[in-house]
Amino acid sequence: MEKKYIAYFSILLVGLLFIIRLFYIQVLDSKYKPSPLDNAAVAVKYDYPERGFIYDRNGVLIVANQPSYDVMIVPRDVKPLDTLEFCNLLKIDKESFLEKYNKAYTYSPRIPSVFVAQLSKSDYAYLQEKMYKYKGFYIQKRSLRQYPINSAANVLGYIGEVSNSLLKKNSYYQQGELIGVNGVEKQYEEALRGVKGVKFIQRDRFNKQIGPYKGGIYDTLAVVGKDVNITLDIKLQKYAEDLMVNKRGGIVAIEPSSGEILALVSSPTYDPNLLVGRERSKNYTKLDNDGHEKPMFDRALLAQYPPGSPFKIINALIGLQEEVITTDTHFYCYGGFKYGRSSKAFLGCHCGVYGSPIKLDMGIYRSCNAYFANTYKRIIEKFPTSVEGMKAWSNHVKSFGLGDFLNNDLSTGVRGVVPDDKYYNRMYPTFTWGASTTISNAIGQGEILTTPIQLANMTATVANKGFYYTPHIIKKIDNKPIQIDRFTVPKKTSIDPEHFDPIIEGMFNTVEKGTARWSKVKGIEICGKTGTAENYSVVNGKRVKFQDHSIFVAFAPKDNPKIAIAVFVENGHFGSIWAGPIANLMIEKYLNGEISRPWEEKRMFEGSIQDEYDKQLLIEELGKELEAETE
């Protein structure tokens, strides 16, 4: 008897489950609801909204829109036509016509897709009169980007045709539609694009359109894209790009109190208008294939350089925190620092203070390699083993945002390199390593690699005396200030705040009476640090040294800093030659709005390092030819 009840109960339970599932599928789950797209007698037309405008931090328009026209195709509606005439109108050949038709048909016979994109106004006006002859084709109006100011191409990014891989992942987009590819356009695509409208149109049995499908209950209106304000000061950005003409490198300027990026420069750059319209693909290929200038490579975010002498600031802070030095600790310099028995184990120095005691302040403003080599050695050797010392040192360095992604809202970036104990265990698996083995870390050479944005963020951290806000590019969306925790919550370093004052004083004296004294700006208290980074390349299997990179980091004013900046100029030699003047001109321009040293500005505008780049390229190409001959 019990078995019978169990059987009844099981049947009842299974039936109940079927009923619940059917109710969910038919009533609750929209996935299975009938769609107008499933109706062969319905035509679909999209209404594309204008993309949101992009403004700088001061409300200056930097990205606008211009009208554009696409030739659309619904493959199943295409009737026999004069292919040659149509191709001539569209300025394509017959092979392209067939390729585009097959691609559209494969995508969907019934859903409209772009056949030829981005007609000009004149082409549209001429073609519009003849479109009645070509069934299955129509012209769709939409907007393209327009750049009133030729600047910030690497920051803004561009829009391009949506990829096939994304079409499979995101049902919002249709083949041939446009999407932000990189930069701000990519990061804030959803806000900028708006929402396209859809109209479903009923056809009769003769395939003639007779009105809205079911009275338009499925139709939706287009929603215009939201305007965006980014943190750039476009005047400062353009000024920096002009200063970097005929030079290669990256510049990043940050507002220390917020982490907002004021300028983000990659040089050489390109006119963003080149990547708009029907010439976009051809221009992109030309820019992307330029392996010499690399205008599409964002040096501010992707180029990894040894930080050079600016990294001495970090070692000084770690030395103070670990109590291996004080502000009164002194070392002697005899033209450098000897760290081993071999005559080659010598780290040269050009501080010019020979045989006299050098304390922290002078060590910074004269940039003494011997002082910081001694400091670094004490840090590593404070601990029982080199492994423990290196682990502690590396953790301190990483607390400044170096050696990792900054978790910003930029569309690209790299980690940089901060070596740790595991790194050196892999590098030297057969013998013990220590402070002497890794002494290049003392002066920002060797295995350490940083990007300009990381070094600018490090400088902002010093300006803030021990904390930073994640650098970011977004300021407002739809005129509403952005409040994102990762941008508004400060990140603290492992260094106590009281240790920053003597470092800041040393950086101030660097500009007042040290290695950057030639770039001093009257009326502005600038705290800075010059640097040079060694520049090597492998040529025909040999490591060849080329002209050093020029580096300068700074913030100003000394009290309540408004701007922190890092400048890298490739092959620029000493930091005081190119990077220092460029940084200080930018600081003066940003804080005062005008320049008090027009002769310095003129020298930077007209100065060129092209000869150095040509020389390096020639040597590298000759090396490749010799290598090919020996194979």
C-alpha positions in Angstrom: 0.0 0.0 0.0 2.8 2.4 0.8 4.5 1.7 -2.5 1.3 2.7 -4.3 1.2 6.1 -2.5 4.9 6.7 -3.3 4.2 6.1 -7.0 1.2 8.5 -6.9 3.2 11.1 -5.2 6.1 10.8 -7.7 3.8 11.2 -10.6 2.1 14.2 -9.0 5.5 15.8 -8.3 6.8 15.3 -11.8 3.6 16.7 -13.3 3.8 19.7 -11.0 7.4 20.4 -12.0 6.5 20.3 -15.7 3.7 22.8 -15.1 6.0 25.2 -13.2 8.6 24.9 -15.9 6.1 25.5 -18.7 4.7 28.5 -16.8 8.2 30.0 -16.5 9.1 29.4 -20.2 5.8 30.8 -21.6 5.1 33.6 -19.1 8.1 34.7 -17.2 11.1 34.0 -19.5 11.3 36.6 -22.3 13.9 34.4 -24.0 11.1 32.3 -25.5 8.7 35.0 -26.3 7.9 35.5 -30.0 10.0 38.2 -31.5 9.2 40.4 -34.5 12.5 39.3 -35.9 11.1 35.8 -36.3 8.4 37.0 -38.6 9.4 36.8 -42.2 6.9 39.5 -43.1 8.6 42.2 -40.9 11.3 44.6 -41.9 13.7 46.0 -39.3 15.2 49.4 -39.3 17.5 50.9 -36.7 17.7 54.5 -35.6 21.2 55.3 -34.5 21.6 58.0 -31.9 24.3 60.6 -31.8 27.3 59.6 -29.8 28.0 61.6 -26.7 30.4 64.5 -26.9 33.7 64.5 -25.0 34.9 67.6 -23.1 38.0 68.4 -21.1 38.0 69.3 -17.4 37.3 72.9 -18.2 34.4 72.2 -20.6 36.4 72.6 -23.8 34.9 70.5 -26.6 37.4 68.0 -27.8 35.3 65.3 -29.6 32.1 66.1 -31.6 30.1 64.5 -34.3 29.6 64.9 -38.0 26.9 63.3 -40.3 27.7 60.1 -42.1 25.8 57.8 -44.3 26.0 54.0 -44.6 24.6 51.9 -47.5 22.7 49.1 -45.8 21.7 45.7 -47.2 18.9 43.2 -46.4 20.2 40.2 -48.5 16.9 38.4 -48.9 15.4 41.5 -50.4 18.1 42.1 -53.0 16.8 41.8 -56.6 18.8 41.4 -59.8 20.6 44.6 -60.5 23.2 46.3 -62.8 26.2 45.3 -60.6 28.7 47.2 -62.6 26.7 50.5 -62.3 26.1 50.0 -58.6 29.8 49.3 -58.0 30.8 52.4 -59.9 28.4 54.5 -57.7 29.9 53.0 -54.5 33.5 53.2 -55.8 34.1 49.5 -55.3 34.9 46.6 -57.7 32.8 43.5 -58.4 34.9 41.3 -56.2 34.3 43.6 -53.2 30.6 43.6 -54.0 30.4 39.8 -53.9 32.5 39.6 -50.8 30.3 42.1 -49.0 27.1 40.5 -50.1 28.3 37.0 -49.0 29.4 38.4 -45.7 26.1 40.1 -45.1 24.1 37.0 -46.1 26.2 34.7 -43.9 25.5 37.1 -41.0 21.8 37.2 -41.6 19.6 37.1 -44.8 16.9 39.1 -43.0 18.6 41.5 -40.6 20.1 44.7 -42.1 23.8 45.2 -42.0 26.3 47.7 -43.3 27.3 47.1 -46.9 29.4 50.3 -47.5 30.1 52.5 -44.6 30.7 56.2 -44.2 29.7 57.9 -47.4 30.6 61.5 -47.7 27.9 64.2 -48.1 28.5 64.5 -51.8 28.5 60.8 -52.4 25.2 60.5 -50.4 23.5 63.3 -52.4 24.4 61.7 -55.7 23.5 58.1 -54.7 20.2 59.0 -52.9 18.6 59.8 -56.2 19.3 56.4 -57.6 18.7 54.1 -54.7 15.2 53.3 -55.9 16.7 51.1 -58.6 18.5 48.8 -56.1 16.0 46.7 -54.1 17.3 45.4 -50.8 19.6 48.4 -50.3 18.9 51.7 -48.5 20.9 54.5 -46.9 21.1 54.8 -43.1 22.1 58.1 -41.5 24.4 58.0 -38.5 27.2 60.1 -37.1 31.0 59.9 -37.1 33.5 61.5 -34.8 35.0 64.9 -35.4 38.0 66.4 -33.5 38.0 70.2 -33.3 41.5 70.1 -31.7 44.2 68.0 -33.1 45.4 66.5 -29.8 45.2 63.6 -27.3 44.7 60.9 -30.0 46.2 58.3 -27.6 43.9 59.3 -24.8 40.6 59.6 -26.8 41.0 56.4 -28.9 38.8 56.0 -31.9 35.7 54.1 -33.1 35.8 51.3 -35.6 33.7 48.5 -36.9 32.6 45.9 -34.3 34.6 42.7 -34.6 33.1 39.3 -35.4 34.2 37.9 -32.0 32.3 40.6 -30.2 29.2 40.1 -32.4 29.0 36.6 -31.0 29.3 37.8 -27.4 27.1 40.9 -27.4 23.7 40.8 -29.1 23.3 44.6 -28.9 25.6 45.2 -31.9 24.9 44.3 -35.5 27.5 43.6 -38.3 29.0 46.8 -39.6 28.1 48.9 -36.6 30.7 51.1 -34.9 32.2 50.7 -31.4 34.9 52.4 -29.3 38.1 50.5 -30.0 40.5 52.0 -27.4 41.0 55.0 -25.1 38.1 56.8 -23.6 35.9 55.7 -26.5 36.4 52.1 -25.5 36.3 52.5 -21.7 33.1 54.5 -21.7 31.5 53.0 -24.8 28.2 52.2 -23.0 27.7 55.7 -21.9 28.9 57.4 -25.1 27.0 55.2 -27.6 23.5 55.8 -26.2 20.8 53.3 -27.2 19.8 52.7 -30.8 16.1 52.7 -31.6 14.4 49.9 -33.5 11.4 50.0 -35.8 9.5 46.9 -37.0 7.6 47.4 -40.3 4.9 45.1 -41.5 5.0 43.8 -45.1 2.2 42.5 -47.3 2.3 39.5 -49.5 3.8 41.5 -52.2 6.7 42.5 -49.9 5.5 46.1 -49.8 5.8 47.9 -46.5 2.4 48.7 -45.1 3.0 50.3 -41.7 4.3 49.6 -38.2 4.1 45.9 -37.1 1.3 45.4 -34.6 0.8 49.2 -34.3 4.4 49.8 -33.2 4.2 48.0 -29.8 7.7 46.6 -30.3 9.3 49.8 -31.5 11.7 51.7 -29.3 13.1 55.2 -29.5 16.8 56.0 -29.8 18.5 57.4 -26.7 21.3 59.9 -27.4 24.7 59.1 -25.9 25.8 60.8 -22.7 28.3 63.6 -22.8 31.6 62.9 -20.9 34.1 65.2 -19.3 37.6 63.8 -18.9 40.2 65.1 -16.5 42.7 66.3 -19.2 43.4 70.0 -19.5 43.4 70.1 -23.3 45.5 73.3 -23.5 48.2 71.7 -21.3 48.0 68.5 -23.4 48.4 70.3 -26.7 51.2 72.4 -25.2 53.1 69.3 -24.1 52.6 67.7 -27.5 54.1 70.7 -29.2 57.1 70.7 -26.9 57.7 67.0 -27.8 57.7 67.6 -31.6 60.8 65.8 -33.1 61.3 63.9 -29.8 60.1 60.5 -28.6 58.9 59.7 -25.2 56.0 60.0 -22.8 54.7 62.6 -20.4 52.1 62.2 -17.6 50.9 65.0 -15.4 48.6 64.3 -12.4 46.7 66.4 -9.8 48.1 64.9 -6.6 45.0 65.8 -4.5 42.6 63.8 -6.7 44.6 61.5 -9.0 43.1 63.2 -12.0 45.3 63.0 -15.1 46.0 66.5 -16.4 48.1 65.5 -19.4 49.0 62.1 -20.9 51.3 62.5 -23.9 52.8 60.0 -26.2 55.2 61.2 -28.9 55.2 60.9 -31.8 51.5 61.2 -32.0 49.0 61.5 -34.9 45.9 63.5 -35.9 42.8 61.7 -34.6 40.9 62.9 -37.6 42.9 60.4 -39.7 40.9 57.6 -38.2 37.6 58.9 -39.3 35.7 58.1 -42.4 36.3 55.8 -45.4 40.1 56.4 -45.2 40.3 55.2 -41.6 41.4 51.7 -42.5 44.1 52.8 -44.9 45.4 55.4 -42.5 45.3 53.0 -39.6 47.4 50.4 -41.5 49.9 53.1 -42.4 50.2 54.3 -38.8 50.3 50.8 -37.3 52.9 49.6 -39.8 55.3 52.5 -38.9 57.8 50.4 -36.9 60.2 53.3 -36.6 58.1 56.2 -35.2 55.4 53.9 -33.7 52.7 56.6 -33.4 50.1 54.1 -32.3 52.3 52.9 -29.4 51.3 54.8 -26.3 54.6 55.5 -24.7 53.0 57.1 -21.6 51.3 53.9 -20.7 53.2 51.1 -22.4 56.9 52.1 -22.7 59.0 50.6 -19.9 62.1 52.5 -19.0 64.6 52.2 -16.1 63.6 55.1 -13.8 67.1 56.2 -13.3 68.0 58.8 -10.5 64.3 59.7 -9.7 64.2 56.2 -8.1 66.8 57.3 -5.5 63.9 59.1 -3.8 62.3 55.7 -3.1 65.5 54.3 -1.7 66.0 57.3 0.6 62.5 56.9 1.9 63.0 53.1 2.5 66.3 53.9 4.2 64.6 56.3 6.6 61.7 53.9 7.3 64.0 51.0 8.0 66.2 53.2 10.2 69.4 52.4 8.3 70.0 56.1 7.7 68.9 59.5 9.2 69.0 62.9 7.7 72.5 63.3 9.3 74.0 60.1 8.1 76.8 60.8 5.7 78.8 58.9 3.2 81.9 59.7 1.1 82.1 59.7 -2.7 85.4 59.1 -4.4 84.1 59.2 -7.9 81.7 56.4 -7.3 81.1 53.3 -5.2 83.2 50.2 -5.1 81.1 47.1 -4.4 83.4 44.2 -5.1 87.0 43.0 -5.4 87.1 43.3 -9.2 88.2 46.6 -10.7 85.0 46.5 -12.8 82.9 46.3 -9.7 82.7 50.1 -9.5 79.5 52.3 -9.7 80.7 55.6 -11.2 79.3 58.9 -10.0 79.3 62.5 -11.4 78.1 64.4 -8.3 81.3 66.4 -8.1 81.6 66.1 -4.3 84.9 64.3 -3.9 86.1 63.1 -0.5 83.7 65.2 1.5 80.9 64.0 3.7 77.5 63.9 1.9 74.3 63.9 3.8 70.8 63.1 2.6 69.9 66.6 1.3 73.0 66.9 -0.7 72.8 63.3 -1.8 69.5 64.1 -3.4 70.2 67.5 -5.0 73.7 66.5 -6.3 72.3 63.0 -7.2 75.2 61.1 -5.6 75.4 57.5 -6.7 77.7 56.6 -3.9 75.3 57.9 -1.3 72.4 55.8 -2.5 74.5 52.7 -3.2 75.5 52.8 0.5 71.9 53.4 1.6 70.6 50.5 -0.6 73.4 48.2 0.7 72.4 49.0 4.3 68.7 48.2 3.6 69.4 44.8 2.1 72.0 43.9 4.7 69.8 45.0 7.7 68.1 41.6 7.5 69.5 38.2 8.4 69.5 37.1 4.7 69.5 38.8 1.4 66.2 37.1 0.6 64.5 38.8 3.6 66.1 42.1 2.8 65.1 42.0 -0.8 61.5 41.0 0.1 61.2 44.0 2.5 62.8 46.4 0.0 60.5 45.2 -2.8 57.3 45.4 -0.7 58.2 49.0 0.1 58.7 49.9 -3.6 55.5 48.2 -4.6 53.5 50.2 -2.1 54.1 53.3 -4.4 52.2 51.6 -7.2 55.3 50.4 -9.0 55.6 47.0 -10.6 51.8 46.4 -11.0 48.8 47.8 -12.8 47.4 50.9 -11.2 43.7 49.7 -11.6 42.9 52.9 -13.5 40.3 53.5 -16.2 42.7 53.7 -19.1 42.3 51.1 -21.9 45.9 49.8 -21.9 48.9 49.5 -19.6 51.8 47.3 -18.4 53.0 46.3 -15.0 56.6 47.5 -15.2 59.2 45.5 -13.2 60.1 45.6 -9.5 62.4 42.6 -8.8 62.0 40.7 -5.6 63.7 37.7 -3.9 61.9 35.2 -6.2 63.1 37.2 -9.2 66.7 37.0 -8.2 66.5 33.3 -7.1 65.4 32.6 -10.7 68.1 34.9 -12.1 70.9 33.4 -10.0 69.9 29.8 -9.4 73.5 28.6 -8.9 75.0 31.0 -6.4 74.1 33.4 -3.6 73.2 36.9 -4.5 73.1 40.0 -2.3 73.2 43.8 -2.2 76.4 44.0 -4.3 74.9 41.7 -7.0 71.8 43.9 -7.3 73.5 47.3 -6.6 72.0 48.9 -9.8 68.7 49.0 -7.9 70.3 51.8 -5.8 70.2 54.2 -8.7 67.1 53.0 -10.7 69.0 50.9 -13.2 69.4 47.2 -13.7 66.2 45.1 -13.6 63.8 47.9 -12.5 61.4 49.1 -15.2 58.7 51.8 -14.9 56.2 53.5 -17.2 55.8 57.3 -17.3 52.4 57.0 -15.6 53.8 55.0 -12.8 56.6 57.4 -12.2 54.2 60.4 -12.3 52.1 58.6 -9.7 55.2 57.9 -7.6 55.9 61.7 -7.7 52.3 62.5 -6.7 52.7 60.1 -3.8 55.8 62.0 -2.5 53.9 65.3 -3.0 51.1 63.9 -0.8 53.6 62.6 1.8 52.8 59.0 1.6 49.5 58.3 -0.2 48.1 58.5 -3.7 44.7 58.4 -5.5 44.5 56.0 -8.4 45.2 58.0 -11.6 42.1 58.2 -13.7 40.8 60.0 -16.8 37.0 60.3 -16.2 35.6 63.3 -14.4 31.9 63.6 -15.3 29.3 61.6 -17.2 26.2 63.4 -18.2 27.4 66.4 -16.2 27.4 64.3 -13.0 30.8 64.0 -11.1 32.0 60.5 -10.9 32.4 58.9 -7.4 34.2 55.6 -7.8 35.7 54.2 -4.6 38.9 53.0 -6.3 39.5 56.6 -7.5 38.4 58.4 -4.3 39.9 56.2 -1.5 43.6 57.0 -0.9 46.2 54.2 -1.1 48.8 54.5 1.6 52.5 53.6 1.2 54.5 51.6 3.7 56.5 54.8 4.6 55.5 56.9 7.6 54.5 60.5 6.6 57.3 62.2 8.7 60.0 60.8 6.4 58.8 62.7 3.4 59.7 66.3 4.5 63.5 65.9 4.2 63.0 64.2 0.8 60.8 67.1 -0.4 63.4 69.5 0.8 66.1 67.7 -1.2 63.9 67.8 -4.3 63.3 71.5 -3.8 67.1 72.1 -3.6 67.6 70.0 -6.7 65.8 72.8 -8.6 67.1 75.7 -6.5 70.8 74.8 -6.5 71.3 71.2 -7.8 71.2 69.3 -11.0 68.0 71.0 -12.2 69.0 74.6 -11.3 69.0 75.7 -14.9 65.2 75.1 -15.1 64.2 77.1 -12.1 61.1 79.2 -12.5 60.8 82.5 -10.7 57.9 82.6 -8.3 57.1 78.9 -8.3 58.6 76.5 -5.7 59.3 73.4 -7.8 60.5 70.1 -6.2 62.1 67.9 -8.8 64.6 65.2 -9.6 66.7 64.8 -12.8 67.7 61.4 -14.2 69.3 59.6 -17.0 68.5 56.0 -17.9 70.9 53.8 -19.8 69.7 52.8 -23.3 70.8 49.5 -24.7 69.8 47.4 -27.7 70.9 44.1 -29.0 72.6 44.5 -32.4 73.9 41.4 -34.3 73.9 39.4 -31.0 75.8 42.1 -29.1 74.5 44.5 -26.5 75.1 48.0 -27.9 74.8 51.2 -25.8 73.0 54.2 -27.4 72.4 57.7 -26.1 70.8 57.7 -22.6 67.2 58.7 -22.0 66.4 62.0 -20.4 64.1 61.9 -17.3 62.7 64.4 -14.9 60.0 64.2 -12.2 58.6 67.2 -10.3 55.7 68.6 -8.4 54.7 72.2 -7.6 54.1 74.2 -5.6 56.1 72.8 -2.8 53.2 73.4 -0.4 49.7 72.3 -1.4 50.9 70.8 -4.8 48.6 71.3 -7.8 50.6 69.2 -10.4 53.0 66.2 -10.4 54.7 65.3 -13.6 57.1 62.7 -15.1 58.8 63.3 -18.4 60.7 60.7 -20.4 62.6 61.8 -23.6 64.2 58.9 -25.4 67.9 59.4 -26.3 67.7 62.8 -24.7 70.9 62.4 -22.5 70.9 64.2 -19.2 67.6 65.0 -17.5 68.5 68.7 -17.4 68.9 68.9 -21.1 65.4 68.0 -22.4 63.1 66.4 -19.8 63.7 69.1 -17.1 63.0 72.1 -19.2 59.9 70.5 -20.7 58.5 69.6 -17.3 59.1 73.0 -15.8 57.6 74.8 -18.8 54.5 72.7 -18.4 54.3 73.4 -14.7 54.6 77.2 -15.3 52.1 77.0 -18.1 49.6 75.2 -15.9 50.0 77.2 -12.8 50.5 80.7 -14.3 49.0 80.4 -17.7 52.0 82.0 -19.4 55.7 81.5 -19.8 58.4 83.8 -18.3 61.3 82.2 -20.3 60.3 82.5 -24.0 63.9 81.6 -25.1 63.6 78.3 -23.2 60.2 77.6 -24.7 61.6 78.4 -28.2 64.5 76.0 -27.7 62.1 73.2 -26.7 59.7 73.9 -29.6 62.4 73.9 -32.2 64.8 71.3 -30.7 65.1 67.9 -32.3 66.7 64.6 -31.4 65.9 63.1 -34.8 69.6 62.7 -35.6 70.0 60.3 -32.6 67.0 58.3 -33.7 68.3 58.1 -37.2 71.7 57.0 -36.0 70.3 54.3 -33.7 68.0 53.0 -36.5 70.9 52.9 -39.0 73.1 50.9 -36.6 70.3 48.5 -35.8 69.5 48.0 -39.5 73.2 47.4 -40.4 73.2 44.8 -37.5 70.3 43.0 -39.0 71.9 42.9 -42.4 75.1 41.5 -41.0 73.2 38.9 -39.0 71.3 37.9 -42.2 74.6 37.5 -44.1 76.1 35.2 -41.4 73.1 32.9 -41.3 
